[in-house]
Amino acid sequence: RWGGVASGTIRANSPAGMRWATCLRGFARAFVVLYCVEAGLFLTLAPWRSAWPHLLMAFPVVSLRNLLLDPVARGAISGFGLVHLVWGFHDLRELLRSRRKPATESELPR
């Protein structure tokens, strides 16, 4: 038995339920950080790579392809990637900060 986990009944206000919720919240935040950093790197760097025009050849709409090849659109896509990177590093900082300090009773999920 793992604090109510084996029996299949975890009450949200029980110690096991609070640990489980905290663990899930940590995994979710880590997943968001991973997504934001990965998407941010791709969106920031991909429009300026030499493979970008080759990737866009798969687009069936020529006007959309031409729009995405424009340097202004490439800059906008890179800017969107930078927003993802800032967001990801902000969440990473918050995740690391929350791991350093112990949770108080008022911060635990109810």
N, C-alpha and C positions, 0 to 999 in steps of 0.2 A: 504494500500500500504506500502510495506517495502523497500523503496528506489529502486524501479524498479523491485523487485522480483515478486510482484503480477502480474505485466503486462507481465511477462515472457521474458522481454528483459533486460538483464543486460550487459552493455558494460564493457569491461575489464578495460577501463581507467576511469570509473565512480567511485565515492566513494563507492557505493554499491558493485560494481564489485570487487574493491580492498578488501573490508571487507570480501566478500564471498570467494575470493581466499585465503586470509589469514586464514580464518576459516577452509577451506578444507585442506590447507597445515598443519595446526595444528592437525587436525584429522588424516591425513595420517601419520604424524610423530609419534603421539601417538600410532597408530596401529602398526607401525614398532617397536616401543619400546616394546609394549606388546608382539608381536610375538617373538622378539629376546630374551627377558627375559624368556618367557615361553619355547621356543624351547631350549634355553641354559640350563635351569634347567633340562629339561627332558633328553637332550643328555648328560649332565654331570653326572647325578645321575642314570639314568636307567640301563646302562650297569653293574653297580655294585650291583644292587638289586638282591634279591634271585629270583624274578619273571622273570629275563632276560632269563634264559634257557627255561622257560615255554612259553614265548612270541615267542621264535625262533622255537618252535616245529611246528608252522604253516608254516614255510618255506618248500616248497616242495624239494628244492635242498639241499642235505645233505652236500655237500662240502661248500656251502655258510653258512649253519648253523654252521658248525664246525669252519669256519673262523671267524664268528662273536662271537663265544664263546672264542676265543683265547684272552688272556690278552692284547696282543699288539693291537689287533683290538679294544678291549674295551677302551684302553687308547686313541687310535686315535679318537674314537667317543666322548669320554669325552673331548678331546682337541678341537674338532670341537664345542662342546657345550660351552666351555670356550670362544672361539672366538665369539660366538653368545652373550654370557653374556657381554663381554667387549664392543661389538658393541652396544648392547641395552643400557648399562649404559652411553656410550659416547653420544648416541642420546638423552637419557633422560636429561643429563647435558646440551646439546645444546638447547633442547626444553625449559627447565626451564630458561636458560640464555636468550633466545629470548623472553620469556614471561615477564621477569623482566624489560628489557629496551624497551622503546617505539620505534616503527619503524619510521625511518626517511623517507622522501620522496623518496630518492634514493633506499631504500631497498624494497619499495612496488612493487608488481608485475605490470608488464606493459602489 
